[in-house]
Amino acid sequence: MAKSKNSYVTAGLALRRLRREKGLTLEDLAERAEISVSYLSHIERGTRQAPLNMLERLSEILGMNLYEVLSTSPSVTTAKEAPSTYDAKIKNLLKTMTEKEKKSLHGLLKQMHHKDA
């Protein structure tokens, strides 16, 4: 059975979270894995479907095996973590916004997110 696109997104998000927890930049991890920063960024965003051996190599560089990375992914650990205090605040603000305002906010958030990548 082939991996779904969602599996790659989950793996990428887990790798990004772990990389950040370890205090590594995209450049640090890409250099250690001998891949381009652009390719690593695509893997973390789930926009490129990296081969299993690449996901394993990235996991090992981060000090874990792929199973451990996937089992600690945000979708699995969400139940253990307290929601951010900003979650409710943002939801309440969204309820009062027009579609046009939401569209503008979405564009702004996308720009901010890409700066972090």
PyMOL commands that set and color helices and strands:
alter all, ss='L'
color gray80, all
select helices_A, chain A and resi 5-21+26-33+37-45+52-61+66-71+74-77+85-96+99-116
alter helices_A, ss='H'
color red, helices_A
deselect
rebuild
show_as cartoon
